Amino acid sequence: MNRTVLITGTNRGIGLSLTQLLLDQGANVHATARAVQDATELNRLAENYSQQLTLHTLDLADEQAIYQLAEQLKNTPIDWLLSNAGVYGPPGMHFGAVETAGWLETLRVNTIAPMHLMQAFVDHVAASKEKKIGILSSKVGSMGDNFSGGGYVYRSSKAALNAVIKSASIDLAARGVNVAALHPGWVRTAMGGPNGEISPAESAERLCEIMAGLDEADRGRFIDIDNSTIPW
């Protein structure tokens, strides 16, 4: 497979599993992490797949670093741009206890950074064969699926991200770039907790199946892990 993929947040969880799966499928992968030197499993993959995997240190809270990486890879067409990295935000932010600084930092990573990623790498994606951008959102960002309340910081960051994705899917249509919002499922990760319904490897497999099948009918769609459509 000649597919080239850029994935953010690959030091653990879904991002690490996506990296492993795509390497096994023969893809060339550019994997980012905030602290590459501490990512033991990711570095092990780099040793085993030295011809396919390139590691990049990237702090998504640093927008200049995003554009610097794009410049570094300016001659590299990217078939799939997978924005996976995200944060849950500070604990204890229930009604009556929400504070501004933690909320803004969560928005910076979950909402604003994916926008900068798309802006920085749109030329790379447009120059590729597949021209696909998959942004990991979350079902908790759905207004129509919110029956439990709470989660103000994380919910709002993902709801805002969905608006960004929808607009980008329209704005990039003329360049043939397809953008979709992907819900990874309730995954057993540090963020999802031990009671998640699926493993990171299962999530990665389904996400890759969705990305591989993404076509014009999916442009701007909010896609669940079973490939159904999630209400906004």
ZATORRO-382411 format. One line per field, with one value per atom (N, C-alpha, C): x, y, z; residue number from 1; residue in three letters. Coordinates in steps of 0.001 Angstrom, whole numbers, always signed. Atoms other than C-alpha are relative to their C-alpha. Layout:
BEGIN
c1: c(X:...) .
c2: c(Y:...) .
c3: c(Z:...) .
seq: c(NUM:...) .
type: c(ALA:...) .
***
This chain:
BEGIN
c1: c(+846:+0:+882:-770:+1329:-605:+682:-973:+946:-768:+668:-967:+924:-973:+758:-497:-319:-999:+859:-1693:+557:-431:-1576:-359:+294:-1464:+209:-237:+182:+778:-821:+1996:-720:+758:-829:-1409:+1428:-4448:-309:+480:-6273:+1074:-1024:-3452:+1094:-1023:-901:-541:+610:-3301:-202:+117:-4006:+1347:-1340:-283:+402:-352:+287:-771:+831:-2625:+397:-325:-1719:+1378:-1315:+1904:-140:+226:+737:-641:+658:-1344:+916:-970:+1747:+68:+0:+1110:+1306:-1062:+3776:-643:+656:+2978:+922:-639:+4006:-788:+674:+3180:+534:-422:+3219:-372:+261:+3394:+648:-530:+4027:+1387:-1300:+6946:+437:-395:+8281:+1022:-1068:+11276:-523:+578:+8977:-987:+1002:+6751:+661:-748:+8273:-533:+575:+5859:+86:-99:+5883:+1422:-1387:+9678:+335:-204:+9587:-534:+536:+7359:+958:-930:+9831:+1210:-1119:+12580:-409:+459:+10504:-473:+514:+9116:+781:-858:+12050:-189:+192:+11218:-1370:+1374:+7567:-404:+466:+7307:+998:-797:+8581:-667:+534:+8150:+292:-140:+7614:-476:+429:+7494:-923:+964:+4411:-903:+921:+2610:-1112:+1102:-806:-461:+318:-1167:+885:-938:+1675:-310:+441:+137:+1160:-1151:+3486:+673:-624:+4805:-753:+799:+1931:+418:-365:+2853:+1456:-1396:+6557:+106:+0:+5840:-521:+527:+3770:+1064:-1085:+6700:+1057:-979:+9025:-437:+548:+6721:-625:+691:+5831:-23:-25:+6780:-568:+554:+4889:-1519:+1456:+1368:-505:+559:-800:-1404:+1295:-3666:-1035:+893:-5192:+655:-390:-4830:-950:+812:-6052:+315:-154:-6511:-589:+427:-6662:+211:-366:-5037:-1101:+993:-7329:+160:-32:-7807:-1423:+1326:-10756:-229:+126:-10047:+103:-162:-9749:-1165:+1074:-11721:-819:+831:-14571:-660:+572:-15892:-1514:+1448:-19555:-637:+697:-22202:+259:-334:-21200:+1478:-1436:-17514:+844:-740:-16518:+890:-914:-13452:+546:-294:-12161:+1289:-1308:-8485:+20:+19:-9014:-889:+914:-11917:+696:-684:-9852:+1109:-1066:-6948:-572:+652:-9328:-459:+398:-10754:+1224:-1217:-7205:+455:-478:-6311:-1057:+1040:-9655:-667:+750:-11111:+888:-808:-8548:+1148:-1122:-5612:-410:+397:-7549:-237:+171:-8454:+1350:-1334:-4796:+626:-500:-3915:-537:+590:-6340:+569:-553:-5113:+1443:-1422:-1461:+241:-264:-1798:-961:+978:-4575:+683:-700:-2076:+566:-549:-461:-1102:+1119:-3853:-528:+516:-5031:+928:-971:-1850:+27:-27:-2550:-1043:+973:-4556:-1359:+1270:-7193:-660:+519:-7586:-1040:+959:-9211:+524:-294:-9286:-1033:+870:-10713:+338:-213:-11128:-760:+675:-11851:-746:+885:-14798:-471:+574:-17049:-1507:+1456:-20699:-479:+428:-20776:-75:+143:-20463:-1303:+1283:-23858:-1065:+1132:-26734:-1171:+1131:-29276:+151:-245:-27641:+284:-303:-27222:-1246:+1127:-29619:+422:-499:-27405:+545:-537:-26138:+1452:-1367:-22818:+1028:-1081:-19452:+168:+60:-19550:+1238:-1242:-15915:+258:-285:-15377:-1107:+1125:-18870:+96:-3:-18548:+1174:-1154:-15069:-265:+300:-16343:-1164:+1089:-19570:+550:-632:-17485:+852:-795:-15141:-883:+910:-18112:-383:+318:-19003:+1174:-1211:-15404:+93:-83:-15461:-1038:+1065:-18784:+331:-351:-17643:+1176:-1160:-14297:-394:+429:-16062:-627:+598:-17928:+1060:-1001:-15020:+1052:-1057:-12626:-526:+587:-15044:+585:-511:-13716:+1387:-1348:-10257:-31:+138:-11620:+376:-389:-10683:-1259:+1165:-13197:+297:-181:-13587:-1191:+1078:-15587:+351:-147:-16135:-186:+25:-15416:-123:+111:-16651:+695:-783:-14166:-634:+616:-16605:+431:-409:-16363:+1147:-1210:-12801:+685:-734:-10835:+1385:-1250:-8158:+90:-156:-6812:-1137:+1098:-9525:-1349:+1292:-12356:-263:+161:-11717:-13:-107:-11563:-1292:+1284:-15271:-438:+343:-15172:-462:+624:-17024:+953:-921:-14149:+1442:-1416:-10359:+503:-578:-8116:+222:-237:-7250:-1291:+1294:-10942:-461:+369:-11591:+806:-864:-8617:-409:+397:-9753:-1261:+1255:-13248:+204:-268:-11962:+683:-685:-9659:-949:+1005:-12526:-869:+816:-14603:+781:-824:-11749:+212:-232:-11054:-1229:+1238:-14697:-588:+531:-15174:-153:+222:-16765:-783:+623:-18588:-1271:+1226:-21800:+302:-386:-19877:+566:-582:-18613:-743:+585:-19203:-893:+864:-20919:+616:-408:-20732:-218:+89:-19943:+304:-208:-20359:+932:-955:-17976:-619:+663:-20600:-407:+233:-20736:-1388:+1274:-24183:+265:-147:-24794:-478:+348:-24817:-688:+644:-27250:+879:-803:-25623:-490) .
c2: c(-1198:+0:+1249:-1234:+3462:+1140:-1032:+5330:+659:-738:+8046:+660:-456:+8989:+819:-771:+11670:-140:+218:+10886:+785:-695:+13071:-827:+664:+11805:-1498:+1424:+8460:-710:+611:+7789:-1116:+1031:+5611:-89:+80:+4502:-164:+133:+4916:+396:-465:+6843:-1020:+1041:+4135:-1192:+1128:+1438:+315:-399:+3377:-112:+58:+3657:-1444:+1412:-71:-636:+616:-1096:+477:-540:+1207:-460:+544:+89:-1449:+1393:-3529:-103:-9:-2604:+517:-432:-1230:+1489:-1451:+2486:+621:-842:+5115:+966:-750:+6859:+1063:-1072:+10201:+122:+54:+9943:+1093:-1070:+12845:-326:+96:+12951:+1195:-1174:+15719:-273:+371:+13838:-1326:+1206:+11363:-809:+699:+10550:-890:+795:+9151:-1053:+910:+7133:-1334:+1255:+3689:-891:+895:+1649:+587:-655:+4197:-110:+131:+4136:-1434:+1392:+342:-254:+112:+574:+632:-688:+3012:-871:+920:+439:-1147:+1152:-2353:+370:-454:-276:+1238:-1165:+2003:+600:-488:+2284:+646:-490:+3205:+1090:-876:+5180:+1108:-1163:+8687:+684:-622:+10245:+1495:-1446:+13953:+466:-625:+15865:+1161:-1060:+18082:+241:-435:+19977:+774:-612:+20805:+1324:-1303:+23729:+1097:-936:+25367:+69:-42:+26459:+226:-208:+27614:-1322:+1304:+24075:-795:+690:+22761:+449:-529:+25043:-312:+379:+24297:-1441:+1387:+20580:-78:-21:+21297:+458:-477:+23205:-1085:+1086:+20318:-1097:+1054:+17948:+554:-702:+20376:-771:+765:+17937:-1409:+1323:+15002:+0:+137:+14262:-900:+746:+12996:-458:+548:+10675:+145:-134:+10630:+886:-789:+13361:-400:+470:+11850:+809:-809:+14331:-777:+878:+12045:+601:-491:+13914:+863:-816:+15446:-152:+48:+16123:+57:-59:+15688:+1326:-1245:+18854:-251:+145:+19511:-766:+723:+17194:+941:-743:+18434:+1245:-1215:+21016:-163:+126:+20446:+1379:-1290:+23173:+624:-697:+25743:-5:+98:+24826:+150:-166:+25664:+1233:-1143:+27869:+195:-396:+29672:-576:+358:+28739:-1423:+1385:+24980:-200:+76:+25445:+491:-559:+27627:-927:+913:+25154:-1226:+1133:+22313:+381:-485:+24353:+150:-185:+25135:-1320:+1292:+21448:-732:+819:+19887:+647:-708:+22560:+813:-919:+25107:-727:+722:+22737:-785:+687:+20538:+958:-997:+23693:+400:-344:+24676:-1151:+1161:+21137:-15:-8:+21361:+1126:-1131:+24810:-262:+207:+23777:-1085:+1170:+20470:-167:+164:+21116:-192:+170:+21433:-1406:+1351:+18129:-1020:+920:+16393:+148:-244:+18029:-569:+529:+16795:-1524:+1462:+13173:-643:+743:+10471:-60:+236:+9907:+1267:-1313:+13447:-81:+206:+12528:+571:-487:+14257:-583:+548:+12386:+634:-666:+14348:-776:+726:+12363:+967:-771:+13986:-929:+875:+12382:+163:-39:+11482:+950:-916:+13575:+1439:-1329:+16615:+169:-59:+15794:+638:-607:+18047:-990:+907:+15462:-1244:+1205:+12706:+306:-395:+14654:-146:+241:+13192:-5:+100:+13299:+1298:-1261:+16882:-108:-2:+17810:+29:+56:+17546:+1275:-1273:+21237:+263:-355:+21625:-917:+943:+18470:+14:-40:+18510:+1215:-1229:+22099:+25:+16:+21550:-878:+892:+18673:+524:-606:+20450:+1104:-1046:+23403:-612:+698:+21008:-486:+463:+19544:+1122:-1150:+23016:+322:-228:+23470:-1022:+1075:+20110:+193:-173:+20800:+1125:-1122:+24169:-351:+375:+22771:-969:+964:+19951:+702:-795:+22568:+827:-893:+24952:-738:+737:+22218:-894:+842:+20521:+315:-396:+22500:-557:+570:+21052:-1528:+1446:+17527:-654:+525:+17157:-332:+471:+15120:+54:-156:+15969:-601:+613:+13946:-14:+114:+13823:-1455:+1425:+10398:-200:+393:+9037:-1346:+1234:+6352:-1101:+953:+4554:+287:-96:+4190:-991:+810:+2935:-104:+213:+1456:+642:-758:+4143:+781:-838:+6507:+1008:-958:+8976:-701:+685:+6497:-837:+793:+4494:-1490:+1457:+742:-693:+620:+134:+201:-232:+1087:-1253:+1131:-1110:-706:+608:-1706:+370:-264:-1839:+1038:-916:+726:-669:+704:-1917:-168:+139:-2531:+1333:-1330:+1188:+368:-332:+1647:-746:+803:-1175:+563:-531:+271:+1390:-1340:+3816:-81:+155:+2652:-507:+468:+815:+1159:-1161:+4008:+936:-890:+6104:-566:+620:+3622:+115:-52:+3721:+1384:-1367:+7470:+484:-536:+8946:+1305:-1326:+12086:+65:+19:+11026:+185:-132:+11130:+1375:-1322:+14689:+729:-744:+16574:-817:+847:+13579:-252:+332:+12848:-1503:+1449:+9131:-764:+852:+6650:-1151:+1062:+3727:-1170:+1037:+1422:+520:-648:+3756:+597:-709:+5129:+1491:-1448:+8878:+457:-551:+10668:+1347:-1320:+13608:+1094:-1111:+16977:+438) .
c3: c(+0:+0:+0:+87:-921:+798:-773:+1452:+1008:-1000:+3562:+967:-1037:+6857:+1037:-1137:+9466:+1140:-1164:+12929:+1178:-1214:+16037:+1236:-1269:+19609:-46:+256:+18921:+1109:-1049:+22194:+749:-718:+23584:-581:+313:+23228:-1469:+1378:+19942:-1001:+931:+18290:-220:+114:+19030:-784:+711:+17806:-1478:+1406:+14607:-703:+574:+14015:-284:+155:+14554:-1162:+1028:+12321:-1393:+1322:+9457:-463:+358:+9567:-473:+381:+9424:-1378:+1311:+6378:-1102:+994:+4662:-242:+183:+5049:+483:-534:+5521:+988:-1062:+8788:+581:-762:+10232:+1294:-1299:+13930:+910:-900:+16361:+1438:-1433:+20131:+669:-692:+22622:+575:-568:+24211:-621:+723:+21652:+790:-711:+23831:+1125:-1088:+26544:-491:+567:+24191:-322:+132:+24742:-1114:+1002:+22614:-1401:+1302:+19808:-540:+434:+19690:-388:+367:+19596:-1416:+1364:+16520:-1011:+904:+14978:-309:+222:+15415:-925:+774:+13898:-1403:+1294:+11019:-454:+253:+10320:-1384:+1368:+6610:-203:+180:+7189:+988:-1077:+10420:+291:-367:+11079:+1179:-1215:+14520:+13:-97:+15132:+1372:-1253:+18409:-335:+296:+18357:+1195:-1039:+21097:-689:+739:+19666:+593:-578:+22060:-582:+622:+20105:-1489:+1397:+16821:-955:+868:+15432:-339:+222:+15844:-1064:+1014:+13706:-1399:+1311:+10817:-339:+240:+11243:-491:+464:+10864:-1427:+1366:+7771:-989:+869:+6300:-167:+46:+7157:-969:+850:+5258:-1285:+1091:+2467:-1310:+1246:-303:+164:-294:+1238:-150:+92:-62:+1131:-1125:+2815:-361:+389:+1921:+1100:-1151:+5404:+1048:-1164:+7999:+1125:-1120:+11283:+1251:-1207:+14109:+1175:-1081:+17123:+1384:-1332:+20015:+603:-697:+22606:+1504:-1461:+26298:+534:-612:+28626:+709:-751:+30567:+1493:-1450:+34296:+621:-692:+36616:+876:-954:+38774:-551:+591:+36300:-188:+45:+37160:+135:-95:+37189:+1367:-1235:+39781:+321:-276:+39615:-1271:+1247:+36025:+87:+22:+35710:-1410:+1373:+32650:-560:+539:+32313:-556:+455:+32068:-1212:+1135:+29673:-1273:+1162:+27349:-500:+409:+27359:-707:+648:+26471:-1406:+1327:+23592:-913:+796:+22449:-638:+487:+22118:-825:+634:+21143:-1199:+1044:+18866:-919:+799:+17738:-691:+611:+17136:-1244:+1238:+14657:-1172:+1053:+12740:-585:+492:+12544:-771:+741:+11478:-1424:+1338:+8578:-839:+746:+7576:-418:+265:+7816:-1043:+832:+5952:-1173:+1078:+3431:-1350:+1281:+569:-127:+10:+1540:-336:+233:+1585:-1427:+1355:-1641:-1070:+962:-3356:-34:-104:-2396:-917:+799:-4128:+694:-696:-1408:+533:-404:-23:+1137:-1082:+3312:+1325:-1342:+6710:+950:-1037:+9683:+1335:-1280:+12905:+1072:-1075:+16061:+896:-856:+17770:+1115:-1022:+20381:-3:-78:+20711:+1099:-1065:+23898:-495:+587:+21627:-758:+703:+20115:+874:-704:+21180:+66:+83:+20046:+850:-781:+22084:+1476:-1378:+25324:+875:-899:+27873:+1468:-1372:+30958:+565:-485:+31151:+405:-487:+32734:-1116:+984:+30996:-791:+728:+30119:-852:+679:+29134:-1195:+1077:+27087:-1055:+951:+25534:-915:+802:+24410:-968:+894:+22953:-1219:+1116:+20817:-848:+774:+19830:-907:+813:+18660:-1101:+1011:+16863:-1142:+1044:+14999:-957:+847:+13738:-926:+795:+12546:-1129:+994:+10766:-1108:+987:+9061:-972:+876:+7739:-907:+811:+6571:-1103:+1020:+4748:-1202:+1080:+2723:-715:+575:+2210:-824:+699:+1029:-1117:+1050:-1365:-1369:+1308:-4314:-273:+149:-3674:+29:-11:-3510:+1313:-1310:+166:+794:-737:+2168:+1502:-1448:+5869:+728:-769:+8388:+1485:-1457:+12161:+389:-339:+13655:+1505:-1411:+16991:+162:-94:+18113:+828:-919:+20400:+1429:-1405:+24158:+175:+93:+24304:+1361:-1246:+27183:-96:-1:+27423:+1296:-1189:+30061:+86:+1:+28998:+134:+5:+28391:+1236:-1219:+31555:-280:+150:+32185:-400:+301:+31528:-1448:+1395:+27857:-708:+709:+25388:-954:+963:+22976:+351:-217:+23017:-1004:+986:+21284:-1354:+1264:+18683:-794:+680:+17903:-564:+472:+17631:-1236:+1135:+15313:-1256:+1155:+13054:-655:+549:+12666:-596:+525:+12199:-1362:+1282:+9417:-1081:+962:+7740:-474:+360:+7846:-906:+818:+6476:-1396:+1308:+3687:-895:+778:+2622:-163:+32:+2991:-1435:+1331:-105:+83:+38:-1183:+841:-803:+583:+1488:-1404:+3866:+334:-234:+3462:+1130:-1102:+6719:+904:-810:+8318:+1371:-1368:+12072:+135:+202:+11934:+1292:-1160:+14771:-367:+227:+15175:-778:+796:+13597:-1384:+1291:+10571:-152:+32:+11467:+200:-136:+11568:+1355:-1311:+14907:-197:+140:+15279:+558:-505:+15722:+1372) .
seq: c(1:1:1:2:2:2:3:3:3:4:4:4:5:5:5:6:6:6:7:7:7:8:8:8:9:9:9:10:10:10:11:11:11:12:12:12:13:13:13:14:14:14:15:15:15:16:16:16:17:17:17:18:18:18:19:19:19:20:20:20:21:21:21:22:22:22:23:23:23:24:24:24:25:25:25:26:26:26:27:27:27:28:28:28:29:29:29:30:30:30:31:31:31:32:32:32:33:33:33:34:34:34:35:35:35:36:36:36:37:37:37:38:38:38:39:39:39:40:40:40:41:41:41:42:42:42:43:43:43:44:44:44:45:45:45:46:46:46:47:47:47:48:48:48:49:49:49:50:50:50:51:51:51:52:52:52:53:53:53:54:54:54:55:55:55:56:56:56:57:57:57:58:58:58:59:59:59:60:60:60:61:61:61:62:62:62:63:63:63:64:64:64:65:65:65:66:66:66:67:67:67:68:68:68:69:69:69:70:70:70:71:71:71:72:72:72:73:73:73:74:74:74:75:75:75:76:76:76:77:77:77:78:78:78:79:79:79:80:80:80:81:81:81:82:82:82:83:83:83:84:84:84:85:85:85:86:86:86:87:87:87:88:88:88:89:89:89:90:90:90:91:91:91:92:92:92:93:93:93:94:94:94:95:95:95:96:96:96:97:97:97:98:98:98:99:99:99:100:100:100:101:101:101:102:102:102:103:103:103:104:104:104:105:105:105:106:106:106:107:107:107:108:108:108:109:109:109:110:110:110:111:111:111:112:112:112:113:113:113:114:114:114:115:115:115:116:116:116:117:117:117:118:118:118:119:119:119:120:120:120:121:121:121:122:122:122:123:123:123:124:124:124:125:125:125:126:126:126:127:127:127:128:128:128:129:129:129:130:130:130:131:131:131:132:132:132:133:133:133:134:134:134:135:135:135:136:136:136:137:137:137:138:138:138:139:139:139:140:140:140:141:141:141:142:142:142:143:143:143:144:144:144:145:145:145:146:146:146:147:147:147:148:148:148:149:149:149:150:150:150:151:151:151:152:152:152:153:153:153:154:154:154:155:155:155:156:156:156:157:157:157:158:158:158:159:159:159:160:160:160:161:161:161:162:162:162:163:163:163:164:164:164:165:165:165:166:166:166:167:167:167:168:168:168:169:169:169:170:170:170:171:171:171:172:172:172:173:173:173:174:174:174:175:175:175:176:176:176:177:177:177:178:178:178:179:179:179:180:180:180:181:181:181:182:182:182:183:183:183:184:184:184:185:185:185:186:186:186:187:187:187:188:188:188:189:189:189:190:190:190:191:191:191:192:192:192:193:193:193:194:194:194:195:195:195:196:196:196:197:197:197:198:198:198:199:199:199:200:200:200:201:201:201:202:202:202:203:203:203:204:204:204:205:205:205:206:206:206:207:207:207:208:208:208:209:209:209:210:210:210:211:211:211:212:212:212:213:213:213:214:214:214:215:215:215:216:216:216:217:217:217:218:218:218:219:219:219:220:220:220:221:221:221:222:222:222:223:223:223:224:224:224:225:225:225:226:226:226:227:227:227:228:228:228:229:229:229:230:230:230:231:231:231:232:232:232) .
type: c(MET:MET:MET:ASN:ASN:ASN:ARG:ARG:ARG:THR:THR:THR:VAL:VAL:VAL:LEU:LEU:LEU:ILE:ILE:ILE:THR:THR:THR:GLY:GLY:GLY:THR:THR:THR:ASN:ASN:ASN:ARG:ARG:ARG:GLY:GLY:GLY:ILE:ILE:ILE:GLY:GLY:GLY:LEU:LEU:LEU:SER:SER:SER:LEU:LEU:LEU:THR:THR:THR:GLN:GLN:GLN:LEU:LEU:LEU:LEU:LEU:LEU:LEU:LEU:LEU:ASP:ASP:ASP:GLN:GLN:GLN:GLY:GLY:GLY:ALA:ALA:ALA:ASN:ASN:ASN:VAL:VAL:VAL:HIS:HIS:HIS:ALA:ALA:ALA:THR:THR:THR:ALA:ALA:ALA:ARG:ARG:ARG:ALA:ALA:ALA:VAL:VAL:VAL:GLN:GLN:GLN:ASP:ASP:ASP:ALA:ALA:ALA:THR:THR:THR:GLU:GLU:GLU:LEU:LEU:LEU:ASN:ASN:ASN:ARG:ARG:ARG:LEU:LEU:LEU:ALA:ALA:ALA:GLU:GLU:GLU:ASN:ASN:ASN:TYR:TYR:TYR:SER:SER:SER:GLN:GLN:GLN:GLN:GLN:GLN:LEU:LEU:LEU:THR:THR:THR:LEU:LEU:LEU:HIS:HIS:HIS:THR:THR:THR:LEU:LEU:LEU:ASP:ASP:ASP:LEU:LEU:LEU:ALA:ALA:ALA:ASP:ASP:ASP:GLU:GLU:GLU:GLN:GLN:GLN:ALA:ALA:ALA:ILE:ILE:ILE:TYR:TYR:TYR:GLN:GLN:GLN:LEU:LEU:LEU:ALA:ALA:ALA:GLU:GLU:GLU:GLN:GLN:GLN:LEU:LEU:LEU:LYS:LYS:LYS:ASN:ASN:ASN:THR:THR:THR:PRO:PRO:PRO:ILE:ILE:ILE:ASP:ASP:ASP:TRP:TRP:TRP:LEU:LEU:LEU:LEU:LEU:LEU:SER:SER:SER:ASN:ASN:ASN:ALA:ALA:ALA:GLY:GLY:GLY:VAL:VAL:VAL:TYR:TYR:TYR:GLY:GLY:GLY:PRO:PRO:PRO:PRO:PRO:PRO:GLY:GLY:GLY:MET:MET:MET:HIS:HIS:HIS:PHE:PHE:PHE:GLY:GLY:GLY:ALA:ALA:ALA:VAL:VAL:VAL:GLU:GLU:GLU:THR:THR:THR:ALA:ALA:ALA:GLY:GLY:GLY:TRP:TRP:TRP:LEU:LEU:LEU:GLU:GLU:GLU:THR:THR:THR:LEU:LEU:LEU:ARG:ARG:ARG:VAL:VAL:VAL:ASN:ASN:ASN:THR:THR:THR:ILE:ILE:ILE:ALA:ALA:ALA:PRO:PRO:PRO:MET:MET:MET:HIS:HIS:HIS:LEU:LEU:LEU:MET:MET:MET:GLN:GLN:GLN:ALA:ALA:ALA:PHE:PHE:PHE:VAL:VAL:VAL:ASP:ASP:ASP:HIS:HIS:HIS:VAL:VAL:VAL:ALA:ALA:ALA:ALA:ALA:ALA:SER:SER:SER:LYS:LYS:LYS:GLU:GLU:GLU:LYS:LYS:LYS:LYS:LYS:LYS:ILE:ILE:ILE:GLY:GLY:GLY:ILE:ILE:ILE:LEU:LEU:LEU:SER:SER:SER:SER:SER:SER:LYS:LYS:LYS:VAL:VAL:VAL:GLY:GLY:GLY:SER:SER:SER:MET:MET:MET:GLY:GLY:GLY:ASP:ASP:ASP:ASN:ASN:ASN:PHE:PHE:PHE:SER:SER:SER:GLY:GLY:GLY:GLY:GLY:GLY:GLY:GLY:GLY:TYR:TYR:TYR:VAL:VAL:VAL:TYR:TYR:TYR:ARG:ARG:ARG:SER:SER:SER:SER:SER:SER:LYS:LYS:LYS:ALA:ALA:ALA:ALA:ALA:ALA:LEU:LEU:LEU:ASN:ASN:ASN:ALA:ALA:ALA:VAL:VAL:VAL:ILE:ILE:ILE:LYS:LYS:LYS:SER:SER:SER:ALA:ALA:ALA:SER:SER:SER:ILE:ILE:ILE:ASP:ASP:ASP:LEU:LEU:LEU:ALA:ALA:ALA:ALA:ALA:ALA:ARG:ARG:ARG:GLY:GLY:GLY:VAL:VAL:VAL:ASN:ASN:ASN:VAL:VAL:VAL:ALA:ALA:ALA:ALA:ALA:ALA:LEU:LEU:LEU:HIS:HIS:HIS:PRO:PRO:PRO:GLY:GLY:GLY:TRP:TRP:TRP:VAL:VAL:VAL:ARG:ARG:ARG:THR:THR:THR:ALA:ALA:ALA:MET:MET:MET:GLY:GLY:GLY:GLY:GLY:GLY:PRO:PRO:PRO:ASN:ASN:ASN:GLY:GLY:GLY:GLU:GLU:GLU:ILE:ILE:ILE:SER:SER:SER:PRO:PRO:PRO:ALA:ALA:ALA:GLU:GLU:GLU:SER:SER:SER:ALA:ALA:ALA:GLU:GLU:GLU:ARG:ARG:ARG:LEU:LEU:LEU:CYS:CYS:CYS:GLU:GLU:GLU:ILE:ILE:ILE:MET:MET:MET:ALA:ALA:ALA:GLY:GLY:GLY:LEU:LEU:LEU:ASP:ASP:ASP:GLU:GLU:GLU:ALA:ALA:ALA:ASP:ASP:ASP:ARG:ARG:ARG:GLY:GLY:GLY:ARG:ARG:ARG:PHE:PHE:PHE:ILE:ILE:ILE:ASP:ASP:ASP:ILE:ILE:ILE:ASP:ASP:ASP:ASN:ASN:ASN:SER:SER:SER:THR:THR:THR:ILE:ILE:ILE:PRO:PRO:PRO:TRP:TRP:TRP) .
***
